[in-house]
């Protein structure tokens, strides 16, 4: 068995607005990362199986790093993500008031890009591009 650490040249990152409550941070993170595996299949690893052969669903093949920042940090990061054409998912404050996918999509569609009230952003791409896009954010503690 190979014991060398696995290094990735890509990064999966979530940026959360620093003023969210704990339940909101968890909810936003779960929603944001759910979109990455559907559009970027290479981020998904192999299925899991326990010692009894009971299968479990596959998960991301690499860690998800979670960052936080002020509202302005999210706005700037979103602009940089867009300018670099990085795959992304957004969560706006309006989505806390909706209860289903149809209404979620309508709430985002109703607001111009520059006016989105972002509370969360997920991004995937080359490590250095993601790092540059998230400049000013700090690791979530």
N, C-alpha and C positions, 0 to 999 in steps of 0.2 A: 504494500500500500504506500502511495506517495504521501509523504508528510510535509512536503514543501507548501508554504502558504500560497493560496490562490490570490493573484493580483488581477484587478479588473482595470481596463483602460476606460471604462464608462462609470457613470455615477447615477444613482437614483436618489433624488433629494426631494424633501418636502419642506416648504417654508410656511410657517404659521405666524399669524399676527399675534404679537406678544400679549394682547389684552384679552384673549379668549379664556373662557372658563375651562376647567379640566375636561368635562364631558364634551365640550365643543372641540377641543384639540383632538381628542380621540376620534370623534365622529368625522371631523374634517379630514384627518389623516387617512382613515379607512376609505372614505369616498374617493379621495384624490388618487390613491395608489391603485384603486380598482380599475381605473381606465388604462393604466400602462400596459398590463399584460394582454389586454384585448387587441391593442393596436401594435404592440411591439413584442411579438412572440419570443424573441431571443432573450428577453429578460426572465423568462420562466424556466425553471430547472426541471429535472425529472421528477416523476411522482415518488412519493414516500411509501415505505412499507415497513411495518414493525416486524419483530422477530417471529411472530405467528403468521406472517404473510397477509395481514390485514392492510389493504391499500388505503392511502390518504392522498388527497389532492396535491399536485405540485405547487410550489411557491416560488417567489423570486429566487434567482440564482445568486444574488448578491445582496449585501445589506442595503437598507433604506436609511439614509441619514436625515435626521429631522433638525431643522433650524428654526429660529424665531427672529422676529424683527418688528419694527414699528410699521404702521400703515404705509408710510412713505417708502420704507425698505421694500415692501411687497410691490408697490407700484413701480419702483425703479427696476426691481428684478424682473417683473413681468415684461416691461419694455425691452430689457436686454434679452430675455428669452425669446421674445417675438423677433427681435432684430437678428438673432442667430438661428432662427427657424428651428428651435429645439422642440421636440415633442413635449406637450404640457397638458395639464388638467388644472382647472380653476374652480375655486369654491368661493362664492360671494356671500355677503351677509344676508342677502335676500333668501338664500336657500334654507336658512334656519326656520323660515315661516312656511315652507312648502312641505308637502308630505309624500311626493311621488316624482318619478323621473320626468313625466310630461311637464309638470309644473316647474320643476327645477330647470329644465331646458328653456322653457318660456321665460323664466325670470332672468336668465343670463342673456337670452336673445333680445330682451327688451332694453338693454343698456349698452350704449356705445363702448368700445374697447377702453378708451381712456377714462371712462367714468365708472368702470366696474369697481364696486366696493369690495376689494379682495380681502378675504380672511385666510386664504390658503392657496398654495400653488405647488403642484408637483411637476418635476422636470426630470428628463432623462437625456443623456448624451455623453459625449466625450468628457472625461473628468475635468480637463482644464476649461472647457466651455461652460460647464455647469458651475464650476468654482467662480469664474468671472461673472456669470449671470447673477449669482447669489452674493456678490460683493456687498459687504456691510451687514450681512446677517450673521448671527452667532449660533453655535450649536445649542439645541434645546436642552434645558437642564431640568 
